[in-house]
Amino acid sequence: MSTYNSNVGYGRAFIDSVANLVPTFGKILVVMPSTDPNFDRISDIVQVDPDGVVRLYQTVAAAYAAATTQQDDVIVLSTYGNHELTAMLDVSKSRVHFVSMDTFGRLYGQRAKINYADGIATTDAFAVKNTGVGNTFTGIKFLNNNTNAQVVATFGEGGEYTVFTNCEFYNSTNLDSDTVAEIVLNGDSTQFFNCTIGSLADSVSGNKVRPGVLLTAGTVGAGKVSRDVLFDGCRFWKKAGGVTTSFIKGGATDVERVMEIHDCQFIANPLGSAPATAITVATLTVGIIALTGDTVAFKCTALATATGVFSGLTTKTAAAHIALQATN
């Protein structure tokens, strides 16, 4: 019996690995371009279902189109090259899970990459937009290289209870903007775990904000606002062009209830400018930003100074980082 089928050998191992990530009764839809060295092997494993459902696709858009909302379908992305978009990936279905074959828990440099290339004519604001409920994204690097002025962020998040785990968000374009970002965040109860947002290599051009996360309410969709959001163990990167550059930017009503930033690092490249504040918001009137755990900013003048940003952090001193002699 061939080891390249879904019941034994490599095929069984593949199915089991996906089930370990997302125990599901939904469909497993694999995205792998024919140029991938493993394409022929995967073609033997991932066959058309008995009910006629194709399970192997060459684009993310085609796999997503085949997914059924509310069914916990899993879209598995291969790790060879970029998964190129030809239009915005508009994720409006619910309980769909995007996972990478790169299961090593990378904090950045994930090998499954969704890219919006330059030169694509578009009237859409994002490379990827999510407005579904309960969707998850694991082990994926999201890139935007489209210089079209309509594209304001790599990812527009306006869903509910979305979870991002070990994902990276990168936008190489419009580095001279106050409003273009890696993420526009209008999600309700969105959770980010061990993600990286921004770049230490690309310099912001001039004394511009060019945030990693833009909170402006209603950008992803009418009535959508950042609410009960969690960043846990995330890295925010920036090579600032001036003191105005910031990692998170928002207005007075752009955070509702709470945004918790737990055990996160805001790192400004020392070869750039030192941002005045890592988190730059107006006086918050309908919510708070809570800084908890061991959140810290490097090469910034301050972590945050606005009213409504509350720090539950311990005081940082150079001496506090020296190990103490054990006594028992």
Contacts in CASP RR format, 6 or more apart in sequence:
PFRMAT RR
TARGET T0000
AUTHOR 0000-0000-0000
METHOD contacts of the structure
MODEL  1
MSTYNSNVGYGRAFIDSVANLVPTFGKILVVMPSTDPNFDRISDIVQVDP
DGVVRLYQTVAAAYAAATTQQDDVIVLSTYGNHELTAMLDVSKSRVHFVS
MDTFGRLYGQRAKINYADGIATTDAFAVKNTGVGNTFTGIKFLNNNTNAQ
VVATFGEGGEYTVFTNCEFYNSTNLDSDTVAEIVLNGDSTQFFNCTIGSL
ADSVSGNKVRPGVLLTAGTVGAGKVSRDVLFDGCRFWKKAGGVTTSFIKG
GATDVERVMEIHDCQFIANPLGSAPATAITVATLTVGIIALTGDTVAFKC
TALATATGVFSGLTTKTAAAHIALQATN
1 8 0 8 1.000
2 44 0 8 1.000
3 9 0 8 1.000
3 10 0 8 1.000
3 11 0 8 1.000
4 10 0 8 1.000
4 11 0 8 1.000
4 41 0 8 1.000
4 44 0 8 1.000
4 45 0 8 1.000
5 11 0 8 1.000
5 44 0 8 1.000
5 45 0 8 1.000
5 47 0 8 1.000
6 12 0 8 1.000
6 14 0 8 1.000
6 15 0 8 1.000
6 45 0 8 1.000
6 46 0 8 1.000
6 47 0 8 1.000
10 41 0 8 1.000
10 45 0 8 1.000
11 45 0 8 1.000
14 45 0 8 1.000
15 28 0 8 1.000
17 103 0 8 1.000
18 24 0 8 1.000
18 28 0 8 1.000
18 74 0 8 1.000
18 76 0 8 1.000
18 99 0 8 1.000
21 74 0 8 1.000
21 97 0 8 1.000
21 99 0 8 1.000
21 103 0 8 1.000
21 138 0 8 1.000
22 72 0 8 1.000
22 74 0 8 1.000
22 97 0 8 1.000
22 99 0 8 1.000
22 136 0 8 1.000
24 72 0 8 1.000
24 73 0 8 1.000
24 74 0 8 1.000
24 97 0 8 1.000
25 71 0 8 1.000
25 72 0 8 1.000
26 68 0 8 1.000
26 71 0 8 1.000
26 72 0 8 1.000
26 73 0 8 1.000
26 74 0 8 1.000
27 49 0 8 1.000
27 53 0 8 1.000
27 55 0 8 1.000
27 66 0 8 1.000
27 67 0 8 1.000
27 68 0 8 1.000
27 71 0 8 1.000
27 73 0 8 1.000
27 74 0 8 1.000
28 46 0 8 1.000
28 55 0 8 1.000
28 73 0 8 1.000
28 74 0 8 1.000
28 76 0 8 1.000
29 55 0 8 1.000
29 56 0 8 1.000
29 57 0 8 1.000
29 63 0 8 1.000
29 66 0 8 1.000
29 67 0 8 1.000
29 73 0 8 1.000
29 74 0 8 1.000
29 75 0 8 1.000
29 76 0 8 1.000
30 42 0 8 1.000
30 46 0 8 1.000
30 55 0 8 1.000
30 56 0 8 1.000
30 57 0 8 1.000
30 63 0 8 1.000
30 75 0 8 1.000
30 76 0 8 1.000
30 78 0 8 1.000
31 57 0 8 1.000
31 58 0 8 1.000
31 59 0 8 1.000
31 60 0 8 1.000
31 62 0 8 1.000
31 63 0 8 1.000
31 75 0 8 1.000
31 76 0 8 1.000
31 77 0 8 1.000
31 78 0 8 1.000
31 83 0 8 1.000
32 38 0 8 1.000
32 39 0 8 1.000
32 42 0 8 1.000
32 56 0 8 1.000
32 57 0 8 1.000
32 58 0 8 1.000
32 78 0 8 1.000
32 80 0 8 1.000
33 39 0 8 1.000
33 58 0 8 1.000
33 59 0 8 1.000
33 78 0 8 1.000
33 80 0 8 1.000
33 81 0 8 1.000
33 83 0 8 1.000
34 58 0 8 1.000
35 80 0 8 1.000
36 42 0 8 1.000
36 78 0 8 1.000
36 80 0 8 1.000
36 81 0 8 1.000
37 80 0 8 1.000
38 78 0 8 1.000
38 80 0 8 1.000
42 56 0 8 1.000
42 78 0 8 1.000
43 56 0 8 1.000
46 55 0 8 1.000
46 56 0 8 1.000
47 55 0 8 1.000
48 54 0 8 1.000
48 55 0 8 1.000
49 55 0 8 1.000
53 66 0 8 1.000
54 66 0 8 1.000
57 63 0 8 1.000
57 66 0 8 1.000
59 83 0 8 1.000
59 84 0 8 1.000
60 75 0 8 1.000
60 77 0 8 1.000
60 83 0 8 1.000
60 85 0 8 1.000
60 89 0 8 1.000
60 98 0 8 1.000
60 114 0 8 1.000
61 85 0 8 1.000
61 86 0 8 1.000
61 87 0 8 1.000
61 89 0 8 1.000
63 75 0 8 1.000
64 75 0 8 1.000
64 89 0 8 1.000
64 91 0 8 1.000
64 93 0 8 1.000
64 96 0 8 1.000
67 73 0 8 1.000
67 75 0 8 1.000
67 93 0 8 1.000
67 96 0 8 1.000
68 93 0 8 1.000
69 93 0 8 1.000
69 94 0 8 1.000
69 95 0 8 1.000
69 96 0 8 1.000
70 93 0 8 1.000
70 94 0 8 1.000
70 95 0 8 1.000
71 95 0 8 1.000
72 95 0 8 1.000
72 96 0 8 1.000
72 97 0 8 1.000
73 95 0 8 1.000
73 96 0 8 1.000
73 97 0 8 1.000
74 97 0 8 1.000
74 99 0 8 1.000
75 96 0 8 1.000
75 97 0 8 1.000
75 98 0 8 1.000
75 99 0 8 1.000
76 99 0 8 1.000
76 100 0 8 1.000
76 101 0 8 1.000
77 83 0 8 1.000
77 98 0 8 1.000
77 99 0 8 1.000
77 100 0 8 1.000
77 101 0 8 1.000
77 112 0 8 1.000
77 114 0 8 1.000
77 140 0 8 1.000
78 101 0 8 1.000
78 112 0 8 1.000
79 100 0 8 1.000
79 101 0 8 1.000
79 102 0 8 1.000
79 111 0 8 1.000
79 112 0 8 1.000
80 111 0 8 1.000
81 111 0 8 1.000
81 113 0 8 1.000
82 113 0 8 1.000
82 114 0 8 1.000
82 115 0 8 1.000
82 117 0 8 1.000
82 143 0 8 1.000
83 112 0 8 1.000
83 113 0 8 1.000
83 114 0 8 1.000
83 115 0 8 1.000
84 115 0 8 1.000
84 117 0 8 1.000
85 114 0 8 1.000
85 115 0 8 1.000
85 116 0 8 1.000
85 117 0 8 1.000
85 120 0 8 1.000
85 127 0 8 1.000
85 128 0 8 1.000
86 120 0 8 1.000
87 120 0 8 1.000
87 122 0 8 1.000
87 124 0 8 1.000
88 116 0 8 1.000
88 122 0 8 1.000
88 124 0 8 1.000
88 125 0 8 1.000
88 126 0 8 1.000
88 127 0 8 1.000
88 128 0 8 1.000
88 129 0 8 1.000
89 114 0 8 1.000
89 127 0 8 1.000
89 128 0 8 1.000
89 129 0 8 1.000
90 124 0 8 1.000
90 129 0 8 1.000
90 131 0 8 1.000
91 128 0 8 1.000
91 129 0 8 1.000
91 130 0 8 1.000
91 131 0 8 1.000
91 132 0 8 1.000
91 135 0 8 1.000
92 131 0 8 1.000
92 132 0 8 1.000
93 132 0 8 1.000
93 135 0 8 1.000
94 132 0 8 1.000
94 133 0 8 1.000
94 134 0 8 1.000
94 135 0 8 1.000
95 133 0 8 1.000
95 134 0 8 1.000
95 135 0 8 1.000
96 135 0 8 1.000
97 135 0 8 1.000
97 136 0 8 1.000
97 137 0 8 1.000
97 138 0 8 1.000
98 135 0 8 1.000
98 136 0 8 1.000
98 137 0 8 1.000
98 138 0 8 1.000
98 140 0 8 1.000
99 136 0 8 1.000
99 138 0 8 1.000
99 139 0 8 1.000
99 140 0 8 1.000
100 110 0 8 1.000
100 111 0 8 1.000
100 112 0 8 1.000
100 138 0 8 1.000
100 139 0 8 1.000
100 140 0 8 1.000
101 111 0 8 1.000
101 112 0 8 1.000
102 110 0 8 1.000
102 111 0 8 1.000
102 112 0 8 1.000
102 139 0 8 1.000
103 139 0 8 1.000
105 139 0 8 1.000
105 166 0 8 1.000
105 194 0 8 1.000
106 139 0 8 1.000
106 166 0 8 1.000
106 168 0 8 1.000
107 166 0 8 1.000
107 168 0 8 1.000
107 194 0 8 1.000
107 195 0 8 1.000
107 196 0 8 1.000
107 235 0 8 1.000
108 141 0 8 1.000
108 168 0 8 1.000
108 196 0 8 1.000
108 235 0 8 1.000
109 141 0 8 1.000
109 168 0 8 1.000
109 196 0 8 1.000
110 139 0 8 1.000
110 140 0 8 1.000
110 141 0 8 1.000
110 166 0 8 1.000
110 167 0 8 1.000
110 168 0 8 1.000
111 141 0 8 1.000
112 139 0 8 1.000
112 140 0 8 1.000
112 141 0 8 1.000
113 140 0 8 1.000
113 141 0 8 1.000
113 142 0 8 1.000
113 143 0 8 1.000
114 127 0 8 1.000
114 128 0 8 1.000
114 140 0 8 1.000
114 141 0 8 1.000
114 142 0 8 1.000
114 143 0 8 1.000
115 127 0 8 1.000
115 143 0 8 1.000
115 144 0 8 1.000
115 145 0 8 1.000
116 127 0 8 1.000
116 128 0 8 1.000
116 143 0 8 1.000
116 144 0 8 1.000
116 145 0 8 1.000
116 146 0 8 1.000
116 151 0 8 1.000
116 154 0 8 1.000
117 145 0 8 1.000
117 146 0 8 1.000
118 145 0 8 1.000
118 146 0 8 1.000
118 147 0 8 1.000
118 173 0 8 1.000
119 146 0 8 1.000
119 147 0 8 1.000
119 148 0 8 1.000
120 146 0 8 1.000
120 148 0 8 1.000
121 148 0 8 1.000
122 146 0 8 1.000
122 148 0 8 1.000
122 150 0 8 1.000
122 151 0 8 1.000
123 150 0 8 1.000
124 150 0 8 1.000
124 151 0 8 1.000
125 150 0 8 1.000
125 151 0 8 1.000
125 152 0 8 1.000
125 153 0 8 1.000
125 156 0 8 1.000
125 184 0 8 1.000
125 219 0 8 1.000
126 144 0 8 1.000
126 151 0 8 1.000
126 152 0 8 1.000
126 153 0 8 1.000
126 154 0 8 1.000
126 155 0 8 1.000
126 156 0 8 1.000
126 184 0 8 1.000
126 220 0 8 1.000
127 142 0 8 1.000
127 143 0 8 1.000
127 144 0 8 1.000
127 146 0 8 1.000
127 151 0 8 1.000
127 153 0 8 1.000
127 154 0 8 1.000
127 155 0 8 1.000
128 142 0 8 1.000
128 154 0 8 1.000
128 155 0 8 1.000
128 156 0 8 1.000
129 155 0 8 1.000
129 156 0 8 1.000
129 158 0 8 1.000
129 220 0 8 1.000
130 155 0 8 1.000
130 156 0 8 1.000
130 157 0 8 1.000
130 158 0 8 1.000
130 159 0 8 1.000
130 162 0 8 1.000
131 158 0 8 1.000
131 159 0 8 1.000
131 220 0 8 1.000
131 221 0 8 1.000
131 224 0 8 1.000
132 158 0 8 1.000
132 159 0 8 1.000
132 160 0 8 1.000
132 162 0 8 1.000
133 159 0 8 1.000
133 160 0 8 1.000
133 161 0 8 1.000
134 159 0 8 1.000
134 160 0 8 1.000
134 161 0 8 1.000
134 162 0 8 1.000
134 163 0 8 1.000
135 159 0 8 1.000
135 162 0 8 1.000
135 163 0 8 1.000
136 162 0 8 1.000
136 163 0 8 1.000
136 164 0 8 1.000
136 165 0 8 1.000
137 162 0 8 1.000
137 163 0 8 1.000
137 164 0 8 1.000
137 165 0 8 1.000
137 167 0 8 1.000
138 164 0 8 1.000
138 165 0 8 1.000
138 166 0 8 1.000
138 167 0 8 1.000
139 165 0 8 1.000
139 166 0 8 1.000
139 167 0 8 1.000
140 167 0 8 1.000
140 168 0 8 1.000
141 167 0 8 1.000
141 168 0 8 1.000
141 169 0 8 1.000
141 170 0 8 1.000
142 154 0 8 1.000
142 155 0 8 1.000
142 167 0 8 1.000
142 168 0 8 1.000
142 169 0 8 1.000
142 170 0 8 1.000
143 154 0 8 1.000
143 170 0 8 1.000
143 171 0 8 1.000
143 172 0 8 1.000
144 151 0 8 1.000
144 153 0 8 1.000
144 154 0 8 1.000
144 170 0 8 1.000
144 171 0 8 1.000
144 172 0 8 1.000
144 173 0 8 1.000
145 172 0 8 1.000
145 173 0 8 1.000
146 173 0 8 1.000
147 173 0 8 1.000
147 174 0 8 1.000
149 174 0 8 1.000
151 173 0 8 1.000
151 174 0 8 1.000
151 180 0 8 1.000
152 179 0 8 1.000
152 180 0 8 1.000
152 181 0 8 1.000
152 184 0 8 1.000
152 214 0 8 1.000
152 219 0 8 1.000
153 171 0 8 1.000
153 180 0 8 1.000
153 181 0 8 1.000
153 182 0 8 1.000
153 183 0 8 1.000
153 184 0 8 1.000
153 214 0 8 1.000
154 169 0 8 1.000
154 170 0 8 1.000
154 171 0 8 1.000
154 181 0 8 1.000
154 182 0 8 1.000
154 183 0 8 1.000
155 169 0 8 1.000
155 182 0 8 1.000
155 183 0 8 1.000
155 184 0 8 1.000
156 183 0 8 1.000
156 184 0 8 1.000
156 185 0 8 1.000
156 186 0 8 1.000
156 219 0 8 1.000
156 220 0 8 1.000
157 183 0 8 1.000
157 184 0 8 1.000
157 185 0 8 1.000
157 186 0 8 1.000
157 187 0 8 1.000
157 190 0 8 1.000
157 220 0 8 1.000
158 185 0 8 1.000
158 186 0 8 1.000
158 187 0 8 1.000
158 188 0 8 1.000
158 190 0 8 1.000
158 220 0 8 1.000
158 221 0 8 1.000
158 224 0 8 1.000
159 186 0 8 1.000
159 187 0 8 1.000
159 188 0 8 1.000
159 190 0 8 1.000
159 220 0 8 1.000
159 224 0 8 1.000
160 187 0 8 1.000
160 188 0 8 1.000
160 189 0 8 1.000
161 188 0 8 1.000
161 189 0 8 1.000
161 190 0 8 1.000
161 191 0 8 1.000
162 187 0 8 1.000
162 189 0 8 1.000
162 190 0 8 1.000
162 191 0 8 1.000
163 190 0 8 1.000
163 191 0 8 1.000
163 193 0 8 1.000
164 190 0 8 1.000
164 191 0 8 1.000
164 192 0 8 1.000
164 193 0 8 1.000
164 195 0 8 1.000
165 193 0 8 1.000
165 194 0 8 1.000
165 195 0 8 1.000
166 193 0 8 1.000
166 194 0 8 1.000
166 195 0 8 1.000
167 192 0 8 1.000
167 195 0 8 1.000
167 196 0 8 1.000
168 195 0 8 1.000
168 196 0 8 1.000
168 197 0 8 1.000
169 182 0 8 1.000
169 183 0 8 1.000
169 195 0 8 1.000
169 196 0 8 1.000
169 197 0 8 1.000
169 198 0 8 1.000
169 212 0 8 1.000
170 182 0 8 1.000
170 198 0 8 1.000
170 199 0 8 1.000
171 180 0 8 1.000
171 181 0 8 1.000
171 182 0 8 1.000
171 198 0 8 1.000
171 212 0 8 1.000
172 199 0 8 1.000
172 202 0 8 1.000
173 180 0 8 1.000
174 180 0 8 1.000
174 210 0 8 1.000
175 202 0 8 1.000
175 203 0 8 1.000
175 204 0 8 1.000
175 205 0 8 1.000
175 208 0 8 1.000
175 210 0 8 1.000
176 204 0 8 1.000
176 205 0 8 1.000
176 206 0 8 1.000
176 208 0 8 1.000
176 210 0 8 1.000
177 208 0 8 1.000
177 209 0 8 1.000
177 210 0 8 1.000
178 208 0 8 1.000
178 209 0 8 1.000
178 210 0 8 1.000
178 249 0 8 1.000
179 209 0 8 1.000
179 214 0 8 1.000
179 216 0 8 1.000
180 210 0 8 1.000
180 214 0 8 1.000
181 210 0 8 1.000
181 211 0 8 1.000
181 212 0 8 1.000
181 213 0 8 1.000
181 214 0 8 1.000
181 249 0 8 1.000
182 197 0 8 1.000
182 198 0 8 1.000
182 212 0 8 1.000
182 213 0 8 1.000
183 197 0 8 1.000
183 212 0 8 1.000
183 213 0 8 1.000
183 214 0 8 1.000
184 213 0 8 1.000
184 214 0 8 1.000
184 215 0 8 1.000
184 216 0 8 1.000
184 219 0 8 1.000
184 220 0 8 1.000
185 213 0 8 1.000
185 214 0 8 1.000
185 215 0 8 1.000
185 226 0 8 1.000
185 229 0 8 1.000
186 215 0 8 1.000
186 217 0 8 1.000
186 218 0 8 1.000
186 219 0 8 1.000
186 220 0 8 1.000
186 221 0 8 1.000
186 223 0 8 1.000
186 224 0 8 1.000
186 225 0 8 1.000
186 226 0 8 1.000
187 220 0 8 1.000
187 224 0 8 1.000
187 225 0 8 1.000
187 226 0 8 1.000
187 227 0 8 1.000
187 229 0 8 1.000
188 224 0 8 1.000
188 225 0 8 1.000
188 227 0 8 1.000
188 228 0 8 1.000
189 227 0 8 1.000
189 228 0 8 1.000
189 229 0 8 1.000
190 226 0 8 1.000
190 229 0 8 1.000
190 230 0 8 1.000
191 229 0 8 1.000
191 230 0 8 1.000
191 232 0 8 1.000
192 229 0 8 1.000
192 230 0 8 1.000
192 231 0 8 1.000
192 232 0 8 1.000
192 234 0 8 1.000
193 232 0 8 1.000
193 233 0 8 1.000
193 234 0 8 1.000
194 232 0 8 1.000
194 233 0 8 1.000
194 234 0 8 1.000
195 231 0 8 1.000
195 233 0 8 1.000
195 234 0 8 1.000
195 235 0 8 1.000
196 234 0 8 1.000
196 235 0 8 1.000
196 236 0 8 1.000
196 237 0 8 1.000
197 212 0 8 1.000
197 213 0 8 1.000
197 234 0 8 1.000
197 235 0 8 1.000
197 236 0 8 1.000
197 237 0 8 1.000
197 247 0 8 1.000
198 212 0 8 1.000
198 236 0 8 1.000
198 237 0 8 1.000
198 238 0 8 1.000
199 237 0 8 1.000
199 238 0 8 1.000
199 239 0 8 1.000
200 237 0 8 1.000
200 238 0 8 1.000
200 239 0 8 1.000
200 267 0 8 1.000
200 269 0 8 1.000
201 239 0 8 1.000
201 269 0 8 1.000
202 239 0 8 1.000
203 239 0 8 1.000
203 241 0 8 1.000
203 272 0 8 1.000
204 210 0 8 1.000
204 238 0 8 1.000
204 239 0 8 1.000
204 240 0 8 1.000
204 241 0 8 1.000
204 242 0 8 1.000
204 245 0 8 1.000
205 241 0 8 1.000
206 241 0 8 1.000
206 242 0 8 1.000
207 241 0 8 1.000
207 242 0 8 1.000
207 243 0 8 1.000
207 244 0 8 1.000
207 245 0 8 1.000
207 273 0 8 1.000
208 241 0 8 1.000
208 242 0 8 1.000
208 244 0 8 1.000
208 245 0 8 1.000
209 244 0 8 1.000
209 245 0 8 1.000
209 246 0 8 1.000
209 249 0 8 1.000
209 280 0 8 1.000
210 238 0 8 1.000
210 241 0 8 1.000
210 245 0 8 1.000
211 246 0 8 1.000
211 247 0 8 1.000
211 248 0 8 1.000
211 249 0 8 1.000
211 280 0 8 1.000
212 236 0 8 1.000
212 238 0 8 1.000
212 247 0 8 1.000
212 248 0 8 1.000
212 249 0 8 1.000
213 236 0 8 1.000
213 247 0 8 1.000
213 248 0 8 1.000
213 249 0 8 1.000
214 249 0 8 1.000
214 250 0 8 1.000
215 226 0 8 1.000
215 248 0 8 1.000
215 249 0 8 1.000
215 250 0 8 1.000
215 251 0 8 1.000
215 254 0 8 1.000
215 255 0 8 1.000
215 281 0 8 1.000
216 249 0 8 1.000
216 250 0 8 1.000
216 251 0 8 1.000
216 254 0 8 1.000
217 223 0 8 1.000
217 224 0 8 1.000
217 225 0 8 1.000
217 226 0 8 1.000
217 253 0 8 1.000
217 254 0 8 1.000
218 224 0 8 1.000
218 225 0 8 1.000
225 253 0 8 1.000
225 254 0 8 1.000
225 255 0 8 1.000
225 256 0 8 1.000
226 254 0 8 1.000
226 255 0 8 1.000
226 256 0 8 1.000
226 259 0 8 1.000
227 255 0 8 1.000
227 256 0 8 1.000
227 257 0 8 1.000
228 256 0 8 1.000
228 257 0 8 1.000
228 258 0 8 1.000
228 259 0 8 1.000
229 255 0 8 1.000
229 258 0 8 1.000
229 259 0 8 1.000
229 260 0 8 1.000
230 259 0 8 1.000
230 260 0 8 1.000
230 262 0 8 1.000
231 259 0 8 1.000
231 260 0 8 1.000
231 261 0 8 1.000
231 262 0 8 1.000
231 264 0 8 1.000
232 260 0 8 1.000
232 262 0 8 1.000
232 263 0 8 1.000
232 264 0 8 1.000
233 262 0 8 1.000
233 263 0 8 1.000
233 264 0 8 1.000
233 265 0 8 1.000
234 261 0 8 1.000
234 264 0 8 1.000
234 265 0 8 1.000
235 264 0 8 1.000
235 265 0 8 1.000
235 267 0 8 1.000
236 247 0 8 1.000
236 248 0 8 1.000
236 264 0 8 1.000
236 265 0 8 1.000
236 266 0 8 1.000
236 267 0 8 1.000
236 278 0 8 1.000
237 267 0 8 1.000
237 269 0 8 1.000
238 245 0 8 1.000
238 246 0 8 1.000
238 247 0 8 1.000
238 266 0 8 1.000
238 267 0 8 1.000
238 268 0 8 1.000
238 269 0 8 1.000
238 275 0 8 1.000
239 268 0 8 1.000
239 269 0 8 1.000
239 271 0 8 1.000
239 272 0 8 1.000
240 268 0 8 1.000
240 269 0 8 1.000
240 272 0 8 1.000
240 273 0 8 1.000
240 274 0 8 1.000
240 275 0 8 1.000
241 272 0 8 1.000
241 273 0 8 1.000
242 272 0 8 1.000
242 273 0 8 1.000
242 274 0 8 1.000
242 275 0 8 1.000
243 273 0 8 1.000
243 274 0 8 1.000
243 275 0 8 1.000
243 276 0 8 1.000
243 301 0 8 1.000
244 275 0 8 1.000
244 276 0 8 1.000
245 268 0 8 1.000
245 273 0 8 1.000
245 275 0 8 1.000
246 275 0 8 1.000
246 277 0 8 1.000
246 278 0 8 1.000
246 279 0 8 1.000
246 280 0 8 1.000
247 266 0 8 1.000
247 275 0 8 1.000
247 278 0 8 1.000
247 279 0 8 1.000
248 278 0 8 1.000
248 279 0 8 1.000
248 280 0 8 1.000
248 281 0 8 1.000
249 280 0 8 1.000
249 281 0 8 1.000
250 280 0 8 1.000
250 281 0 8 1.000
250 282 0 8 1.000
251 281 0 8 1.000
251 282 0 8 1.000
251 284 0 8 1.000
252 281 0 8 1.000
252 282 0 8 1.000
252 283 0 8 1.000
252 284 0 8 1.000
252 285 0 8 1.000
252 286 0 8 1.000
253 285 0 8 1.000
253 286 0 8 1.000
254 281 0 8 1.000
255 281 0 8 1.000
255 284 0 8 1.000
255 286 0 8 1.000
255 287 0 8 1.000
255 288 0 8 1.000
255 289 0 8 1.000
256 286 0 8 1.000
256 287 0 8 1.000
257 286 0 8 1.000
257 287 0 8 1.000
257 288 0 8 1.000
258 287 0 8 1.000
258 288 0 8 1.000
258 289 0 8 1.000
258 290 0 8 1.000
259 287 0 8 1.000
259 288 0 8 1.000
259 289 0 8 1.000
259 290 0 8 1.000
260 289 0 8 1.000
260 290 0 8 1.000
260 292 0 8 1.000
261 279 0 8 1.000
261 289 0 8 1.000
261 290 0 8 1.000
261 291 0 8 1.000
261 292 0 8 1.000
261 295 0 8 1.000
262 292 0 8 1.000
262 293 0 8 1.000
262 295 0 8 1.000
263 292 0 8 1.000
263 293 0 8 1.000
263 294 0 8 1.000
263 295 0 8 1.000
264 295 0 8 1.000
265 295 0 8 1.000
265 296 0 8 1.000
265 297 0 8 1.000
265 298 0 8 1.000
266 278 0 8 1.000
266 279 0 8 1.000
266 295 0 8 1.000
266 296 0 8 1.000
266 297 0 8 1.000
266 298 0 8 1.000
266 300 0 8 1.000
266 303 0 8 1.000
267 297 0 8 1.000
267 298 0 8 1.000
267 299 0 8 1.000
268 274 0 8 1.000
268 275 0 8 1.000
268 278 0 8 1.000
268 297 0 8 1.000
268 298 0 8 1.000
268 299 0 8 1.000
268 300 0 8 1.000
269 299 0 8 1.000
270 299 0 8 1.000
274 299 0 8 1.000
274 300 0 8 1.000
274 301 0 8 1.000
275 300 0 8 1.000
275 301 0 8 1.000
276 300 0 8 1.000
276 301 0 8 1.000
276 302 0 8 1.000
277 300 0 8 1.000
277 301 0 8 1.000
277 302 0 8 1.000
277 303 0 8 1.000
277 304 0 8 1.000
277 305 0 8 1.000
277 306 0 8 1.000
278 297 0 8 1.000
278 300 0 8 1.000
278 302 0 8 1.000
278 303 0 8 1.000
278 304 0 8 1.000
279 289 0 8 1.000
279 303 0 8 1.000
279 304 0 8 1.000
279 306 0 8 1.000
279 309 0 8 1.000
280 304 0 8 1.000
280 306 0 8 1.000
281 289 0 8 1.000
281 304 0 8 1.000
281 306 0 8 1.000
281 308 0 8 1.000
281 309 0 8 1.000
282 306 0 8 1.000
283 306 0 8 1.000
283 307 0 8 1.000
283 308 0 8 1.000
284 306 0 8 1.000
284 307 0 8 1.000
284 308 0 8 1.000
284 309 0 8 1.000
287 308 0 8 1.000
288 308 0 8 1.000
288 309 0 8 1.000
288 310 0 8 1.000
289 304 0 8 1.000
289 308 0 8 1.000
289 309 0 8 1.000
289 310 0 8 1.000
290 310 0 8 1.000
290 312 0 8 1.000
291 303 0 8 1.000
291 304 0 8 1.000
291 309 0 8 1.000
291 310 0 8 1.000
291 311 0 8 1.000
291 312 0 8 1.000
291 313 0 8 1.000
292 312 0 8 1.000
292 313 0 8 1.000
293 312 0 8 1.000
293 313 0 8 1.000
294 313 0 8 1.000
294 314 0 8 1.000
295 303 0 8 1.000
295 313 0 8 1.000
296 303 0 8 1.000
296 313 0 8 1.000
296 316 0 8 1.000
297 303 0 8 1.000
303 311 0 8 1.000
304 311 0 8 1.000
314 320 0 8 1.000
END
